[in-house]
Amino acid sequence: MSSEKQYVSVPAKDGETIRKLLFTFEILDTGYKITSVDKILYFPIKYEITTNQLAALNSAAPVDVGLRIFDAISQDPKTLADALEGKMPPEELALLPRAYDLIGDIAILEIPDEISSYSELIGETFHNIHSNFKTVLAKKGAISGTTRVREYILLAGEDRTKTIHTEYGCRLAVDVAKAYFSPRLLEEHNRIAQLVQSGELVVDMFCGVGPFAIHIAKKKDAKVIAIDINKSAIDLLFESIGMNKLVGTILPVVADAHDYVNTNELSVDRVIMNHPSGASDFVGEACSILKLGGTMHYYDFIGGNTPEDSLKEKVIGLVEKEGRRVNKIDLIRRVRDSAPHEFQMVADVIIQE
């Protein structure tokens, strides 16, 4: 059966980049076949594309949108629930994960404890439906420790946790078992890079595998000091530096951000503090190195009915406690849901004396 649907089209050479973005936005309609005509790929879309989504796609590759006829894919089940019907009780089918993280060619599922006994079946079934993923993993426990890592269980495919992940043309070496990385921060990595000006000196206090640093140095003639206490994260960043053509420079540093800032004389234009559960402990260090008019990108987990107001009040209090003053807050936004009624949020804070 065929249907007229909205599409996003792109030259075939950029197809994989756009496909991953459409997956991230959860708007690619996998119930219909992707069409190729004269080296142009046409991707069927579930919902009307938003202005922000279109801008993000065009930042990665030139795309067009329109309407065309697509052939439906109806031979095989397209969802876990369809494929597992009859193999799991209906009340447990309702608990199946509906979203997953895509990192390179690794898919990561979060399987509720209530259906953990079906983990292997779920993983194998998912792999059969989405055979383009080489490895299917399940999260085991929460991110923990100073190195911000979690454990994973192999559900299907190749037994590995390392891959190459691509964002806006940036190639990132990622090992999910050894260093922190979240594909859900794709837009935030790109947003911060767009804000950086040529000639800036930027400190990324908790860089993980270095996505902020790579995005910035690939786009802007700036210098990024990328710090992480996890040596494995810095090793992966060195790999990524070698895989990308950079116009700026990156200095990878294995250190605790407290120690590095307090033992080096620095005067910087911008500090990135993407450690939502721990950034508040480092505001003093950020304030001590930021120039007059410098920017702090402060991340935190915030809940409640008015998280924007709560974050504004908190970050102003933290800065004033360190003897500096907030000139203005350029932006406060919800980056992603982190728990029921809680968000990972960011504040772009301009610091005065």
C-alpha positions as CSV (number, residue, x, y, z in Angstrom):
1,M,0.0,0.0,0.0
2,S,1.2,3.5,-0.8
3,S,0.5,6.8,0.8
4,E,1.3,10.5,0.2
5,K,3.5,11.7,3.0
6,Q,5.7,14.7,3.8
7,Y,9.4,14.1,3.1
8,V,12.8,15.4,3.8
9,S,15.2,15.0,0.9
10,V,19.0,15.2,0.8
11,P,21.9,14.3,-1.5
12,A,22.7,10.6,-1.0
13,K,26.2,11.4,0.3
14,D,24.6,13.2,3.3
15,G,21.9,10.6,3.8
16,E,23.3,8.8,6.9
17,T,23.8,12.1,8.7
18,I,20.2,13.2,8.1
19,R,18.8,9.8,8.9
20,K,20.4,9.9,12.3
21,L,19.1,13.3,13.0
22,L,15.5,12.3,12.0
23,F,15.9,9.3,14.4
24,T,17.0,11.7,17.1
25,F,14.0,13.9,16.5
26,E,11.8,10.8,16.4
27,I,10.0,11.9,13.2
28,L,11.3,9.3,10.6
29,D,8.4,7.1,9.6
30,T,9.9,3.6,9.6
31,G,6.6,2.2,8.3
32,Y,7.5,3.5,4.8
33,K,10.4,2.9,2.5
34,I,13.1,5.5,2.0
35,T,13.1,6.4,-1.7
36,S,16.2,7.1,-3.9
37,V,15.9,9.0,-7.2
38,D,18.9,10.4,-9.1
39,K,21.2,10.3,-6.1
40,I,18.6,12.1,-3.9
41,L,17.2,10.3,-0.8
42,Y,13.6,11.0,0.2
43,F,12.9,10.2,3.9
44,P,9.2,9.8,4.9
45,I,8.2,11.9,7.9
46,K,5.7,11.1,10.6
47,Y,4.8,14.6,11.6
48,E,5.0,18.1,10.1
49,I,8.6,19.2,10.6
50,T,9.1,22.2,12.9
51,T,11.1,25.3,12.0
52,N,13.8,24.4,14.6
53,Q,14.1,20.9,13.3
54,L,14.4,22.2,9.7
55,A,17.1,24.6,10.8
56,A,19.0,21.8,12.6
57,L,18.8,19.6,9.5
58,N,20.0,22.4,7.2
59,S,23.0,23.0,9.5
60,A,24.1,19.4,8.9
61,A,23.3,19.2,5.1
62,P,21.2,21.0,2.5
63,V,17.6,19.5,2.7
64,D,14.3,20.1,1.0
65,V,10.8,19.2,2.2
66,G,7.6,18.4,0.3
67,L,5.0,15.8,-0.4
68,R,5.4,12.5,-2.4
69,I,4.1,9.0,-2.6
70,F,5.9,6.4,-0.4
71,D,5.5,2.6,-0.4
72,A,4.5,1.1,2.9
73,I,6.5,-1.6,4.6
74,S,3.9,-4.1,5.8
75,Q,5.5,-7.5,5.6
76,D,7.3,-7.5,9.0
77,P,6.4,-6.0,12.4
78,K,7.9,-2.6,12.9
79,T,7.6,-2.2,16.6
80,L,8.7,-4.3,19.5
81,A,5.1,-4.6,20.7
82,D,4.0,-6.0,17.3
83,A,6.9,-8.4,17.1
84,L,6.5,-9.7,20.7
85,E,2.8,-10.0,20.7
86,G,1.9,-13.5,21.9
87,K,5.4,-13.9,23.4
88,M,4.8,-11.7,26.4
89,P,1.6,-11.0,28.4
90,P,-0.3,-7.9,27.3
91,E,0.3,-6.1,30.6
92,E,4.1,-6.5,30.2
93,L,4.1,-5.5,26.5
94,A,2.8,-2.1,27.7
95,L,6.1,-1.7,29.6
96,L,8.4,-2.2,26.6
97,P,10.8,0.7,25.9
98,R,9.4,3.0,23.2
99,A,12.6,5.1,22.8
100,Y,16.3,4.2,22.6
101,D,19.7,5.9,22.4
102,L,21.5,5.6,19.1
103,I,25.3,6.0,19.4
104,G,27.0,5.2,16.1
105,D,26.0,1.7,15.3
106,I,25.1,0.8,18.9
107,A,21.5,0.9,20.2
108,I,20.9,1.2,23.9
109,L,17.6,0.2,25.5
110,E,16.4,1.0,29.0
111,I,14.4,-2.1,30.1
112,P,12.2,-1.7,33.2
113,D,12.9,-4.1,36.1
114,E,9.4,-5.5,35.8
115,I,10.2,-7.1,32.4
116,S,14.0,-7.7,32.9
117,S,13.5,-11.5,32.6
118,Y,12.6,-10.9,28.9
119,S,15.7,-8.8,28.3
120,E,17.4,-11.3,25.9
121,L,14.2,-11.8,24.0
122,I,13.6,-8.1,23.7
123,G,17.2,-7.5,22.6
124,E,17.1,-10.2,19.9
125,T,13.8,-9.0,18.6
126,F,14.9,-5.4,18.5
127,H,18.0,-6.5,16.6
128,N,15.9,-8.4,14.0
129,I,13.7,-5.3,13.4
130,H,16.6,-2.8,13.4
131,S,19.4,-4.8,11.8
132,N,21.4,-1.7,10.9
133,F,22.6,-1.6,14.5
134,K,25.6,-3.9,15.0
135,T,25.1,-4.0,18.8
136,V,22.1,-3.8,21.2
137,L,22.9,-3.0,24.8
138,A,20.7,-2.5,27.9
139,K,21.5,0.0,30.6
140,K,22.4,-1.5,34.0
141,G,22.1,0.9,36.9
142,A,22.6,4.6,36.9
143,I,25.5,6.8,35.9
144,S,27.8,7.0,38.9
145,G,31.2,7.8,40.3
146,T,33.6,10.6,39.5
147,T,34.1,9.2,36.0
148,R,30.4,9.3,35.2
149,V,30.0,5.9,33.7
150,R,27.4,3.1,33.9
151,E,27.3,-0.6,33.2
152,Y,25.7,-2.2,30.2
153,I,24.4,-5.7,29.3
154,L,24.8,-7.2,25.8
155,L,21.4,-8.1,24.5
156,A,22.2,-8.9,20.8
157,G,24.8,-8.4,18.1
158,E,28.6,-7.8,18.5
159,D,30.0,-7.8,22.0
160,R,31.5,-4.3,22.2
161,T,30.8,-0.9,23.7
162,K,33.0,1.3,21.4
163,T,31.8,3.0,18.2
164,I,32.2,6.1,16.1
165,H,29.3,8.5,16.4
166,T,28.7,11.4,14.0
167,E,27.0,14.7,14.9
168,Y,26.8,17.6,12.4
169,G,29.8,16.2,10.5
170,C,31.8,15.8,13.7
171,R,33.2,12.3,14.2
172,L,33.4,11.2,17.9
173,A,35.1,8.2,19.3
174,V,32.8,6.8,22.0
175,D,33.0,3.9,24.4
176,V,29.8,4.0,26.5
177,A,31.3,1.7,29.2
178,K,34.4,3.8,29.8
179,A,33.4,7.5,29.4
180,Y,30.3,9.7,29.6
181,F,28.4,10.6,26.4
182,S,24.8,11.4,25.6
183,P,23.5,11.6,22.1
184,R,20.5,13.5,23.5
185,L,22.7,16.6,23.8
186,L,23.2,16.8,20.1
187,E,21.5,20.1,19.7
188,E,23.2,21.5,22.8
189,H,26.7,20.6,21.4
190,N,25.8,22.4,18.2
191,R,24.2,25.4,19.9
192,I,27.2,26.2,22.1
193,A,29.6,25.8,19.1
194,Q,27.6,28.4,17.2
195,L,27.9,30.9,20.1
196,V,31.7,30.7,20.3
197,Q,33.5,33.5,18.5
198,S,36.9,33.2,16.7
199,G,39.8,33.9,19.1
200,E,37.9,32.8,22.2
201,L,39.6,30.7,25.0
202,V,37.0,28.2,26.3
203,V,37.3,25.8,29.2
204,D,35.1,22.7,29.2
205,M,35.4,21.6,32.8
206,F,33.8,18.1,32.4
207,C,34.4,17.3,28.8
208,G,33.6,13.6,28.7
209,V,34.7,12.3,25.3
210,G,34.8,15.9,24.1
211,P,31.7,16.6,21.9
212,F,31.6,20.3,22.9
213,A,35.3,20.7,22.1
214,I,35.1,18.9,18.8
215,H,32.1,20.9,17.6
216,I,33.7,24.2,18.6
217,A,37.1,23.5,17.1
218,K,35.6,22.1,13.9
219,K,33.6,25.3,13.3
220,K,35.5,28.1,15.0
221,D,39.2,29.3,15.2
222,A,39.1,29.1,19.0
223,K,41.1,27.2,21.7
224,V,39.3,24.8,24.0
225,I,40.9,23.4,27.2
226,A,39.0,20.2,27.6
227,I,39.3,18.8,31.1
228,D,38.1,15.4,32.5
229,I,39.2,13.4,35.5
230,N,38.6,10.2,33.5
231,K,41.7,9.3,31.5
232,S,39.6,7.0,29.2
233,A,37.5,10.0,28.2
234,I,40.6,12.0,27.3
235,D,42.1,9.1,25.3
236,L,38.9,8.9,23.3
237,L,39.0,12.7,22.7
238,F,42.6,12.3,21.3
239,E,41.2,9.8,18.9
240,S,38.4,12.2,17.8
241,I,40.9,15.0,17.3
242,G,42.7,12.7,14.8
243,M,39.5,12.0,12.9
244,N,38.4,15.5,12.3
245,K,39.7,18.5,10.3
246,L,39.8,21.3,12.9
247,V,40.1,25.0,12.4
248,G,40.6,25.6,16.1
249,T,42.7,23.9,18.7
250,I,42.0,21.5,21.6
251,L,44.1,21.0,24.7
252,P,42.9,17.7,26.3
253,V,43.7,17.5,30.0
254,V,43.4,14.6,32.5
255,A,42.6,16.4,35.8
256,D,40.1,17.3,38.4
257,A,38.8,20.7,37.3
258,H,39.3,22.1,40.8
259,D,43.0,21.2,40.7
260,Y,43.6,22.4,37.1
261,V,42.0,25.8,37.6
262,N,43.6,26.4,40.9
263,T,47.1,25.6,39.6
264,N,47.0,27.5,36.3
265,E,46.6,31.2,35.6
266,L,43.7,31.5,33.3
267,S,41.6,34.3,31.9
268,V,38.9,32.8,29.7
269,D,35.9,33.9,27.6
270,R,33.6,31.0,28.2
271,V,33.3,28.0,30.6
272,I,31.1,25.0,29.9
273,M,29.9,23.1,33.0
274,N,27.9,20.1,31.7
275,H,27.9,18.1,34.9
276,P,24.2,18.6,36.1
277,S,24.7,16.7,39.3
278,G,27.9,18.3,40.3
279,A,28.4,21.7,38.5
280,S,27.3,23.7,41.5
281,D,30.5,22.7,43.3
282,F,32.7,24.3,40.6
283,V,31.0,27.7,40.2
284,G,33.8,29.2,42.3
285,E,36.5,28.0,39.9
286,A,34.4,29.2,36.9
287,C,34.0,32.6,38.4
288,S,37.8,32.8,39.2
289,I,38.8,32.4,35.6
290,L,36.0,34.2,33.6
291,K,36.8,37.6,32.1
292,L,34.5,40.5,32.7
293,G,31.6,39.8,30.4
294,G,32.5,36.2,30.0
295,T,29.9,33.4,29.7
296,M,29.2,30.5,32.0
297,H,27.1,27.7,30.5
298,Y,25.8,26.2,33.7
299,Y,23.9,22.8,33.7
300,D,21.8,21.4,36.5
301,F,18.9,19.0,37.2
302,I,15.9,21.1,38.2
303,G,12.3,20.0,39.1
304,G,9.2,21.7,40.3
305,N,6.5,23.7,38.6
306,T,8.7,26.7,37.6
307,P,12.1,25.2,36.9
308,E,13.2,28.2,34.9
309,D,12.7,30.5,37.9
310,S,14.3,28.0,40.2
311,L,17.5,27.7,38.1
312,K,17.7,31.5,37.7
313,E,17.5,32.0,41.5
314,K,20.0,29.2,42.1
315,V,22.7,30.3,39.6
316,I,22.5,34.0,40.7
317,G,23.0,32.9,44.3
318,L,25.9,30.7,43.4
319,V,27.7,33.4,41.5
320,E,27.1,36.1,44.1
321,K,28.4,33.7,46.8
322,E,31.8,33.8,44.9
323,G,32.0,37.6,44.9
324,R,31.0,38.0,41.3
325,R,27.8,39.5,39.8
326,V,25.5,38.3,37.1
327,N,25.2,40.9,34.4
328,K,22.4,39.0,32.6
329,I,21.2,35.6,31.8
330,D,21.0,35.3,28.0
331,L,19.1,32.0,28.0
332,I,17.5,29.4,30.3
333,R,16.1,26.3,28.6
334,R,15.1,22.7,29.3
335,V,17.6,20.5,27.5
336,R,15.9,17.2,28.1
337,D,13.7,15.3,30.5
338,S,15.9,13.6,33.2
339,A,13.2,12.1,35.4
340,P,9.4,12.5,36.0
341,H,8.9,16.2,36.7
342,E,12.6,16.9,36.5
343,F,14.7,18.4,33.6
344,Q,18.3,18.8,32.7
345,M,18.5,22.5,32.2
346,V,21.1,25.1,31.1
347,A,21.6,28.8,31.9
348,D,23.8,31.0,29.7
349,V,25.1,33.4,32.3
350,I,27.1,36.6,31.6
351,I,29.4,37.4,34.5
352,Q,30.4,40.8,35.7
353,E,32.7,41.8,38.6
